[in-house]
Amino acid sequence: MDLKMRRLQYLYLYMLPILLVVIMGWTVVYAQDNTDDRPNILMVYVDDLDHEPFGFMGNEIIQTPNIDQLAGDGIVFSNAFAVTATCITSRGNLMTGRYAARTGIYFDQFDELTEEQVQMSYPAQLRESGYYTGYVGKWHLGRVPEGVFDDDRRYSGQGQFWSEERPSDGGTHLTDHLGNKAVDMIREAPDGKPFALTVGFKAPHVQDGFHPVEPYPPSPSTAVLYEEDEIPAPPLSDSTFFNSQPELIRKSLGRVRWDYRLGPPESLNFQRSMRRYYRMVTGVDNQVGKMLDALRETGRHDNTIIVLTGDHGLYLGDRGLAGKWLGHETSIRVPLIVRHPGIAGAERGTRREQMVLMIDFMPTFLDWAGLTPKDGVQGQSFAPIVDGQRPENWRTEFFYEHHSFPDRIPPSEGVRTERYKYLRYLDSDPLYEELYDLKKDPDESNNLADESEYEELLQQMRDKWKQWKKDVQ
């Protein structure tokens, strides 16, 4: 064998394997460097969800084991709020990180995000950065241009719990249907890139117009729950307190809906409606459990941030009202649970007291994805608070606004600080204002606006309102 052939044989037998190992090593390193290991984000957004009907909040009647588990594994925010308590406007706040004064979305059912606002939304920005995005359920913000959601299972408007046949005819309750779609979305999300999935449940929102005798139609899986339970009266539900309120509240849509949805706490109608409301909350809890199971089964649970909240609070007979819209605590408070894989064991199940607003979710999701919000975002990322930090510049007050349906709901604005709340009813004549000391009076039963000893405080809160009104534009 000549020298040339020996050299070729040497290269083939000895050098080629070494070269292949080096090439494979380069390939592995390159692949690792290009693997997107940012966390998945699962946002569970529940409609008309009061902040209290959960086991972890001390409710001894309702069954919410999966949400309770989520709270025990995560962080509970005790002071989370909507900045406008109505469905469409609050969704606009959530998606864009902006007040309605800036988005222009005020009127429930009719307004929608502009194409520019959609492109500024958290799903659009996350997708642009490499996330796989999906949405299932109630959207309520008009059409969406192509290229925002990789998996689009939204529906428009309010939807119906029985849009298909009832169970006896082979139909599926909307809550169960959305839960099934959410599980499919989790299972079908591709490997190799993070996902950002939003699940919008209609429940426990009332079924307006379609089931007047059954405003809260539950899933068959929860239909027999709470039948023997007596739901306690909510705060300020007595007729004496209601009759002390001004006419603009006594004749508002909230009272009209109270009359046929609820009635006095001792009435059969109140007990029946509240049991059904509880059943619908438990129905959502069942679907949360299915989503948690799907995350575990697909191996994604340990790299997924789970957020559960509501679009606003709800009057469930409080103050003699039903619905939302006004600026009292029961209307604007929302539950907020964040389960982050990075939370230390000792921190799990603890609470945070900082004020978090609906406009904060968008910048927070971008923060978790390593992104910086574009100009014009009015919210703040609460990701550092989840991590246990105490940002020095965190808010101690916020602005509230509601302008929908002024012929049926009195337009109002206000300011809530850590201790006080000021509400101003814009079209009232003479001007009607409310002022509360939330530390002494958390139920907001004693309006201080007409008491002379609080005149200085009232003026201070008026001044805050004027400044906030300018600042949010």
N, C-alpha and C positions, 0 to 999 in steps of 0.2 A: 504493500500500500504506500503510495507516494505521500510526501509531506503535506500536500494540499488537501488530500482526502482525510488525513489524520486530523488536520485542523478543523475541517468541517464536522467530522465526527465528534471532536471535543466540544465544539460549540453546541451541537445538537444534544449531546448527552449531559453536559454539565452547565453550560451557560444559559441555554434556553429555559430550563425550569426556574433558574434564578430570576431571569428576566420576567417570566410569567408571574412569579410571586410579587415582584416589584410593581408590575402593572396592576395586578389585583389589589395590592395595597393602596396604590394611588386611587383606584376606582372606589374602594371602600371609604377612604378619607374624603374623596370628593362627594360621594353620596351622603356621608354623614354631615358634611358642611352644608349640603343643600336640602337636608330634611327640615321641614318646618315643624318644630316642636312646640310652638306656641299653644296655649291651652285652648281646648274647646270651650264654647260658651253656650249654655242652654238657658234661655230666658222663658219662664213660665209666667204669663200675663193673664190675670184672672179678672173678669168683669164684675163690678159691683160687689167686691169682696170686702166686707167689713173687717176691721183690724183685730177683732176679738174672738170670733168663733173657732177657736182651736184649743186642743188639749193643752198645748204648751203655754197658752195664755191663761190657763186656769179654768177654762170652761169644762165643767164636769159632766155635761150632757153629750156634747157633740163628739163624734168619733173621727179623728184625723190622724191616724197612726203614722202615715207616710210623711205628712208635712211636719208632724212632731219630731220624727226621726231626722228630717232635714234640718230642723231648728237645733236639735241636739248635736248634730255633726257640724253645724256652721255657726254663723254670727247672726244674731237678731238685732235689727235696728229698731229702737223704741220710738224714734221720732222721725218717721218717714211720712212725707206729705205730697199730695197733688197740689199743683199751683192753680189748677182750674178743675173743678169737680164735675166734669161731664165727659162722656165717652170719647168722642172724636177729638176734642181739644186736648185732652190728656194724652192721647196717642200721638198727636202732633208734638207735644212737649217731649215725650219719650224718644221719638225717632230723631228729632232735630237738636235736642238740648237747648231749646229756646222757648220763651214765653209766647203766649198767644198774641200779645201786643206786637211781637216781631214776626211770627209766622202768618198772622192774619186769619188763623183758623179759630173761629168763634162759634159758629152756628152748627149745632149737632145735625147730622144727616146730610148737610148740603156742601160744606167746604171740603177741600181736599188739598193735599200737598201739591205744590207746583213741581214741575220736572226738576228744577234746580234744587228745591228742598229735598226731593227724593234722593238726588245724587249726593246731597250732604248728609243723608241719614246714616245711622251706624251700619245697617246691612250693606249699603252701597260702598261705604268706605272700607269695611272689612273685606268685602269681596275683591275690591280693587287691590288690596294688599295681599291677596292669596288665600283668603278664607273661602270655604265652601259654605254658602248661605242658603237657608231655607226658612219658610214660614208656613205654618198651618193654622187655620182657624180665622177668627174674627179680625179683620183688617181695619175697615171703617174709615179709610183715608183716600178713597178714590182709586183710580187706576195707577199702575206702576209701570214705568218704561221697562223694556226688556233689558236684561243684563244686571238686574239687582239681586234676584234670587235664582240660585241654581235649581232649587226644588221649591216650586211655588204651589202651595195648596191652600191659598187664602180664599175667603168668600167675602162678598160685599155686604154692606148693611148689617142689620141685626141678626138675620138668620132665624130659623125656627128649630125648636128642639125635636119636633117630629115633622121634618120636611119630607121624610119618606114615610112608609107605612109604620104603624105601631108594631110592637113585638109579635103580637098575635098574627100579623100579616107578614112577618119576616123583616120588619124595619129595625133600625138602630137608633138609639137616642143620640143626639148630637154630641153630648159630652163623651160618650163611649166611642163614637165615630172619630172625633178629633184625637182622643187618646190613641186609638189604633193607628191613625195617620202619623202621629208623632213618633210612635214606636217604629213604624216603617221608615220614617225619615232618619232616625238614629241608626237603624240597621243598614240602611242603604247609603249612608254617607261614605265617601271613598276614603281609603287609607292613604297615608302619605301627606295629608294636609289637614289643618284644623278646621272644625266646623263652627258655625254660629247659627244656631237654630232658635227661632222664636215660636212659641206655642200660645195662641190666643184663645182661651176658653170663653165662651159666652156665659156659661153658668158661673155664679148663681144669679145672673141678670134675669129679671122678670121677663115672661113672654108677653110683651105688650100686644093687646088687641086680638090675639088669636085664641087665648084660653082664659076668658074673663073669670070663669069659675075655678080655674086651676092656673094661677099666675106663675107658680113655680113648679112646673112639671118635672119630677125627678126621673132619673134612670131606674129601670126595673130592679137593678141590683141594690138600690137603696130604698125602695118604695115602702117598706114596712118598718123602717127605723123610726124611733122616737115617738111611736104612736101613743105610748103611755106616759111620756114625759110632759111636764108642764114647763113651758118656757117662761122665765121670769120677766117681769115688766122692765122695759128699758128706762134709763134716766129721764126725768122730766116728761113723763108720758101722761100725767094727770091733766084733766080738763082745766083745772084752775090755772096751771102754768100756761097752757096753750091760749086761753082766753085773755091772758095778760099781754100777749104779743100784739104788735100793730097789725092793722088790717092788711097791709101789703104782704105779710107772711100768712095771716089766717086765711086769705083768699088765694094763695098761690097754688101752683100745680102740685106742690108737695102735700098740701092738705087734701086736694081732690083725690090724689092717688092713695093717700092714707085711708080715705073713706071706703074705697072698694077693695084695697089690697089687705089692709090690716085691721083697723078699728081699735077700740080700747083693748088693753092687754088681757082683760078678763073675758073678752068675747071669744066665741068659737072660731070666728074668722081669723083673729090674730093668732091663736094657737095653731090652727090648721096651716096658715101661711108660713109661720115661723118653723114649724116642723118640716115643711117642704123645702124651705130655704136651707135648713140644716142638712137635709138629704142631698140637696144639690151641691153643697160644699163637700160633703163626704164623697159624692160622685167624682168631683174633681180630685180629691185626695186619692181615690182608687187609681185614677189615671196617672197621677204623679208616681205612685208605686210602680206602675207598669213601665214608666220611663226610666226610673232608677234601675229596675231589673234589666232593661234593655242595655243600659250603659254598662252594667256589670258583665252581662253576657257577651258583649262585644269587646270587652277589655278596655273600655274608654272611661270608666268611672273615675279612675285615679288621675286623669288628665282633663277633667271637665269641671269648669266653674258653673254651678247651678244657682240661678237667681229666681226667686219667686216673689211676686208682688201683685198688687191690684192697680187698676187705673184710677181709682178714687175710693173714698169711703161710702157710707150709706146710712141714711136715716131708716131705722127699722122700728118706727114708733117713737123714737127719741123726739122730744119737743112736739109731739103730736103730728109728726110728718113722716112721709115716705119719700124715697128718691134721694137726690143729692143736691148739687148746685150751690147751696149757700155755704158760707165760710166757717161754720161751726166745726168743732173737732171731729165729731162723728162722721161728717161729710168729707173732710179733707185728709184724715189720717188713713194711711195704708199699711198693711203688713209688709215687711221686707225681711227676707231671709237670704243670706249668701252663704253657699257651701263652696269653699275654696280648698282644693287639695293641699295647698301650702299652709293652711292654718295649723298651728301647733296644737298638740293634744290638749294642753291645759286651757287653750283659748276656745275650744269647741263648746258650743252651747252658751257662750257668754253674750252680753248685750253691749251695744254701742248707743250712746245718748246723743251724738251729734245730729243736727238737722240734715236730713237727706231729702232732696226734692226730685220730682219726676224729670226735671231737666238735667239731672246729674247722671242718669244711666248711660246716655250716649257717650259722654267723655270718659266714663269709667270703662265701658266696653273697649273703647279705642285704647285706653291706657293699658288694659290687660293684653292687648294685641301689640303693644309697643308702638302705637301710633299717637300722633299729636293732633288734636282737633283743629279744624280750619277756623279762620277768623269768624267771629259772630256768635260763637257758642256761649251761652249764658250760664250753663251749669258748670259744676266742678267734679273732677274725678274723686270718688270716695274709695278708690282702691287702697290708698295709704291707710285709711281708717280700718278697712278690713284687716290689713296687716298689723294693726295694733298701734299705729302712729297717731299722734294728735297734732294735726296741722295747725300752725299758729294763726293762719289767716282764714280759718274755717268760719262760715257764716254763723251769726247769732240771731238773725231775723230774715224774713222773706216777705215777698209781695204776693197777694192773692187777687185773682180777677175772675169774674164770671159775667158774660154778656149774652148768653144764649136765650132765645125765646123771651124777649123783654115783655111781651104782652101777657105771658103766663108765669114768668119767674122774675122777681125783682132783680135787675142788674146790681151787682155789688163788687166792691173791691176792698182791700184791707191790708193790714200788716200784722204779722205775728212775730213777736220776739220770744225770747226764752221764758218770759214771765207774763207778758201782756198781749192782748189781742184787740185790735181796732178794726171794726167793720163799718163800711159806709155804703148806704143804699142810694145809688146815684140819681135815680129818678124820683125819689121821695120828696114830697112837698107838704108840710115842712120837712127839712132834712132829718132822716132817721139814722142814728148812729148807735153802735154797740161798743162797749169797752169792758173787758173782763180781766180780772187778775187770775190767771190760770193756776198759780200756786195755791191760792186760797179757795178758788172756785173752779176746779177742773171740769165740771159739768156745764159751766157757763150759764148759771141760773140767775146771777145777780148783775144786771147791766148797770155799770157805774157811770155811763155817759152823762146822765142828768144830775149826778150828785156833785154839789159845789166843791167838796173837798178834793175831788179828782179833776178839777177844771184844768190845772196846770199839766197833769199827765195827759189829759185828753188833747190839749193843744200840741203837746210833744208828739203824740201819735198821729195827729193830723199832719204835722210837718213831715214826719217820716213818710206818710202816705204820699204827699205831694212830691217828695224827692224820688221815691221809688217809682211813681207813675212816669216821671221823666226818664229815669234811668233804664227802665225796661223797654222803652221804645226802640 
